[in-house]
Amino acid sequence: MSKLLEISSEELELVIQNTADKLNMSKAIVEKDLWVCVILKYLFSKFKYRDAIVFKGGTSLSKVYKLIERFSEDIDLALDWKLLGYGKTEPYEDRSNTKQLKFNDKINDDTKVFLRDEFLPVLQNDFKEILKDKIYSFYIDNFDGQTICFDYPKNHKDSSILQVIRLEIGSLAEPIPASNQKIKTYIEEVYPEVFDENIEVVAVDSLRTFFEKITILHREANRVNGNYPTRYSRHFYDVYKMILTDIREKSFENIELLKIVIHFKKKFYASNWAKYDDIMNGNLKLIPSKEGLEIFSKDYDIMKNMLFGEKIPFDKIIDTLKEYEKELNDVIKNK
C-alpha cells in the first residue's frame, strides 16, 4: 500500500522529523499529509468504487497542481450519481424551482444512505487488512451525513489542524473536465529516490476549481444576512495564488466553462441573493462588504498556520482580487 507503512516506527519518525525540518513545517502536518496520500492512493487504485469518484477542491490545487501553498486537510470527492440509480442526464432535466429543490434533497439523502450502507463498510473492511496493527477508525460525521471522517494513526498533534481527515463526498457535482494526475507525499518530495509511491488520481481540472471558487466569492460578496461562513478565507487566498499563474489568462480564454459552472450552481445550489447571473453581465463581485472583510480578515489570521512560504497580507490579496475582478468583467463585457 505504501513503502512508508512498511518501515519501522523509529525509521518513520526520523523521516517525518527530517521532512518537517527540510520543508519548515510541523511534524503533525507531514504525518497527516502522509495519511491523506495513503487514503487517496487506496481510493483510486484499490477501492471498489474507484471508477465512480473524482478528486476536486482545494486539496487538489495543492497536491495535484501545486497552485497554492497551504496544507489542505479535507479530501473533496465527486461521486457519480449513476451509482445511486440516477440516469446520466436525469439531474439536468427541467423542473420547477420547487421540484428541483425536492430533487436536490432526494439525491443528497440518497448519497448519505449510500455512504453509510455501501461506501463506509467497504472502507472499514479493506483497511482491516491494510492497517492491521494501527489504531484508527472511519465514521460518518455527526453533523454532515455526506462526510466520512478518517481518524488516522498519529503520533503528532498540532492545534492548527483537524485531528481527522474529512472525506467530503457529494453527488451533486460536475467533475468536468478531469484527467489522471500524479501526487506525492511531502516525504517523497524530500526523499524522491527512496519513497516513490506512484500515486495516481483522477482530478478535476484546476480552471474549473478556480471558477468554482470565484463564484463562491461572488456569492459571499452579495450575502445579505451577515452570516458569513467560517474557514472561508481560504478561498480568497486560493484565488489570489491562482491569479498569479497562467490560470489568469486561461480564465479569460475559457468563459464558456465559467458559464457552465454558473449554470450548475443556479440549478443545484440556488440562492435568492447570490446573483449568479450578474457574473455573465460583467458584474462579478469578489470583494464582500466592510463587515465581511473584517470577518474574513480575522479568519485569515487564524488560517495562516496552514500556509507555507510567504504569508501574504490579506490587504494585498484583496487589492489583487479587485484588479482581477475588473479585468474579468471587462473581458466578459467585450465578448
C-alpha positions in Angstrom: 0.0 0.0 0.0 2.8 2.4 0.9 6.5 1.9 1.4 6.3 4.3 4.3 4.0 2.0 6.2 6.5 -0.9 5.8 9.4 0.7 7.7 9.8 0.7 11.4 8.1 3.3 13.6 11.5 4.6 14.6 12.5 5.0 10.9 9.2 6.7 10.0 9.7 9.1 12.9 13.1 10.0 11.7 11.8 10.5 8.1 9.0 12.7 9.4 11.3 14.8 11.5 13.8 15.3 8.6 11.0 16.2 6.2 9.5 18.7 8.7 12.9 20.4 9.2 13.6 20.5 5.4 10.2 21.9 4.5 9.8 24.1 7.5 6.5 22.6 8.7 5.3 20.8 11.7 5.7 17.1 12.1 1.9 16.8 12.6 1.4 18.2 9.1 3.9 15.9 7.5 2.3 13.0 9.2 -1.2 14.0 8.2 -0.2 14.6 4.6 1.2 11.0 4.6 -2.3 9.7 5.5 -4.0 12.0 3.1 -1.9 10.4 0.3 -2.4 6.9 1.7 -6.2 7.2 1.5 -6.0 8.8 -1.9 -3.8 6.1 -3.3 -6.3 3.5 -1.9 -9.4 5.3 -3.2 -8.1 5.5 -6.8 -6.4 2.1 -7.0 -7.9 -0.5 -4.7 -11.3 0.9 -3.7 -14.4 -0.9 -5.1 -15.9 2.3 -6.3 -12.7 3.9 -7.7 -14.2 4.4 -11.1 -17.1 6.5 -9.7 -15.1 9.2 -7.9 -13.2 12.3 -8.9 -10.8 14.3 -6.7 -11.7 18.0 -6.5 -11.4 21.1 -4.4 -8.6 22.9 -2.5 -6.6 19.8 -1.7 -6.3 19.0 -5.4 -5.0 22.5 -6.1 -2.2 21.9 -3.5 -1.4 18.2 -4.0 -2.0 17.8 -7.8 -1.5 21.2 -9.4 0.9 22.9 -6.9 -1.0 26.1 -7.4 -1.4 27.0 -3.7 0.9 26.8 -0.8 -1.4 25.8 2.0 -2.0 22.5 3.8 -5.4 21.3 2.7 -6.6 18.6 5.1 -10.0 17.7 3.6 -10.5 15.4 0.6 -13.3 16.6 -1.7 -14.7 13.8 -3.9 -17.4 13.9 -6.5 -19.5 10.7 -6.5 -21.1 9.6 -9.8 -24.8 9.9 -9.3 -25.4 6.8 -11.5 -24.2 4.7 -8.6 -27.3 5.9 -6.8 -29.6 4.8 -9.6 -30.0 8.1 -11.5 -29.7 8.3 -15.2 -26.7 10.1 -16.8 -28.7 13.2 -17.6 -31.6 12.8 -15.2 -30.4 15.6 -12.7 -30.3 18.1 -15.6 -33.9 17.7 -16.6 -36.1 20.8 -16.5 -38.1 21.2 -13.3 -39.9 23.9 -11.4 -37.9 25.6 -8.6 -39.9 23.6 -6.0 -39.4 20.3 -7.8 -35.7 21.0 -8.3 -35.2 21.7 -4.6 -37.0 18.4 -3.8 -34.9 16.6 -6.3 -31.7 18.1 -4.8 -32.8 17.0 -1.3 -33.6 13.5 -2.5 -30.2 12.9 -4.2 -28.4 14.3 -1.2 -30.4 11.9 1.1 -29.6 9.0 -1.3 -26.0 9.9 -1.1 -26.0 9.8 2.7 -27.6 6.3 2.6 -25.1 5.1 0.0 -22.1 6.4 2.1 -23.5 4.8 5.2 -24.5 1.4 3.8 -22.0 0.9 1.0 -19.1 3.3 0.9 -18.2 3.3 4.6 -18.4 -0.5 5.1 -16.0 -1.1 2.2 -13.5 1.3 3.6 -13.7 -0.3 7.0 -13.3 -3.8 5.7 -10.4 -3.0 3.4 -8.5 -1.1 6.0 -8.7 -4.0 8.4 -6.1 -5.7 6.1 -4.2 -2.5 5.3 -3.7 -1.3 8.8 -3.7 -4.4 10.9 -1.7 -3.2 13.8 -2.7 0.5 13.8 -5.2 2.4 15.8 -7.7 4.2 13.5 -11.3 4.5 12.7 -13.7 5.5 9.9 -17.1 7.0 10.8 -19.8 9.3 9.4 -19.5 12.8 10.7 -22.1 13.6 13.4 -23.2 16.9 11.7 -22.8 16.0 8.0 -24.0 12.7 6.6 -22.0 13.3 3.4 -18.7 13.4 5.2 -16.7 10.3 6.3 -14.0 11.0 8.9 -10.8 9.1 9.0 -9.3 9.2 12.4 -5.8 8.2 11.2 -3.0 6.7 13.2 -1.0 9.6 14.7 2.0 10.3 16.9 2.0 14.1 16.5 -0.6 16.8 17.2 -0.9 20.4 16.1 -3.8 22.6 17.3 -3.9 24.4 13.9 -5.1 21.3 12.1 -8.0 18.9 12.5 -7.1 15.6 14.0 -9.1 13.7 11.4 -9.1 13.6 7.6 -12.5 14.5 6.3 -13.7 12.8 3.1 -16.4 15.3 1.9 -18.4 13.4 -0.7 -21.2 14.7 -2.9 -23.1 13.5 -5.9 -24.4 17.0 -6.9 -21.1 17.8 -8.5 -20.0 18.1 -12.1 -16.3 17.0 -12.3 -15.7 18.0 -15.9 -13.1 18.3 -17.3 -11.0 15.8 -15.3 -7.8 13.9 -16.0 -5.3 11.4 -14.5 -2.7 13.1 -12.3 0.2 12.2 -10.1 0.6 13.3 -6.4 3.4 13.0 -3.9 3.7 13.0 -0.2 5.8 15.7 1.4 8.2 12.9 2.5 8.6 11.8 -1.1 9.5 15.4 -2.1 12.4 15.2 0.3 13.3 11.5 -0.4 12.3 11.1 -4.1 14.6 8.1 -4.7 13.7 6.3 -1.5 9.9 6.6 -1.3 8.5 6.6 -4.8 4.8 6.0 -4.0 3.5 6.3 -7.6 0.1 7.7 -6.5 -2.3 8.5 -9.4 -5.7 10.1 -9.0 -8.4 11.4 -11.3 -8.7 15.1 -10.6 -11.0 17.9 -11.8 -9.2 20.5 -14.0 -7.8 23.4 -12.0 -9.5 26.0 -14.1 -12.9 24.5 -13.2 -12.0 24.7 -9.5 -10.9 28.3 -9.9 -14.2 29.2 -11.4 -16.0 27.3 -8.6 -14.1 29.5 -6.1 -14.8 32.8 -7.7 -18.5 32.0 -7.8 -18.2 31.3 -4.1 -16.6 34.7 -3.5 -19.3 36.3 -5.7 -22.0 34.7 -3.6 -20.3 35.9 -0.3 -19.9 39.4 -1.8 -23.7 39.5 -2.3 -24.6 38.0 1.1 -27.3 40.0 2.8 -27.8 38.2 6.1 -24.3 38.8 7.5 -24.0 35.1 8.4 -20.6 34.6 6.8 -19.2 31.1 7.0 -16.1 30.2 8.9 -12.9 28.9 7.3 -13.8 30.6 4.0 -10.8 33.0 3.9 -9.0 30.1 2.2 -11.0 30.9 -1.0 -9.6 34.4 -1.1 -6.0 33.1 -0.7 -6.5 30.3 -3.2 -7.9 32.6 -5.9 -5.1 35.1 -5.2 -2.4 32.4 -5.7 -4.1 31.1 -8.9 -4.4 34.6 -10.3 -0.6 34.8 -10.2 -0.3 31.8 -12.6 -1.4 31.0 -16.1 -4.9 30.4 -14.7 -5.4 34.1 -15.1 -5.1 34.1 -18.9 -6.9 30.7 -19.1 -9.9 32.2 -17.3 -10.1 35.0 -19.9 -10.0 32.5 -22.7 -12.5 30.0 -21.3 -15.6 32.0 -20.5 -17.8 29.1 -21.7 -16.5 27.0 -18.8 -17.4 29.8 -16.4 -21.0 29.8 -17.9 -21.2 26.0 -17.3 -20.2 26.4 -13.7 -22.7 29.2 -13.1 -25.5 27.2 -14.7 -24.7 24.3 -12.4 -24.6 26.5 -9.4 -28.0 28.0 -10.3 -29.6 24.6 -10.8 -28.2 22.7 -7.8 -27.1 25.4 -5.3 -29.7 28.1 -6.0 -29.7 31.2 -3.8 -32.1 34.2 -3.9 -29.3 36.6 -3.2 -26.2 35.1 -4.8 -26.9 37.0 -8.1 -25.0 34.5 -10.3 -26.5 36.0 -13.5 -24.6 39.2 -12.7 -21.3 37.5 -13.5 -22.2 36.9 -17.1 -23.4 40.5 -17.4 -19.9 41.7 -16.5 -20.7 42.4 -12.8 -18.6 39.8 -11.0 -18.1 40.8 -7.3 -15.2 39.3 -5.4 -15.0 41.7 -2.5 -17.6 41.5 0.3 -19.0 44.3 2.5 -16.8 46.0 5.1 -18.3 43.7 7.7 -17.5 40.7 5.6 -13.9 41.8 5.0 -13.3 42.2 8.7 -14.7 38.7 9.4 -12.7 37.1 6.6 -9.5 39.0 7.6 -9.7 37.6 11.2 -10.4 34.1 9.7 -7.3 34.5 7.5 -5.1 35.3 10.5 -6.2 32.1 12.1 -5.6 30.2 8.9 -2.1 31.5 8.4 -0.6 28.5 10.2 -1.7 26.4 7.3 0.3 28.4 4.7 3.8 27.6 3.5 6.3 30.2 2.3 5.3 33.9 2.3 2.3 34.8 4.5 0.6 37.2 2.1 -1.1 40.2 3.9 -4.8 40.0 3.5 -5.0 43.6 2.2 -2.6 42.6 -0.7 -4.9 39.6 -1.5 -7.9 41.9 -1.7 -6.1 44.5 -3.8 -5.1 41.8 -6.3 -8.7 40.4 -6.4 -10.0 43.9 -7.1 -7.7 44.2 -10.1 -8.7 40.7 -11.4 -12.4 41.4 -10.9 -12.2 44.4 -13.2 -10.2 42.5 -15.8 -12.6 39.6 -16.0 -15.6 41.9 -16.1 -14.1 43.8 -19.0 -13.4 40.5 -20.8 -17.0 39.3 -20.3 -18.5 42.7 -21.4 -16.4 42.6 -24.6 -17.3 39.0 -25.6 
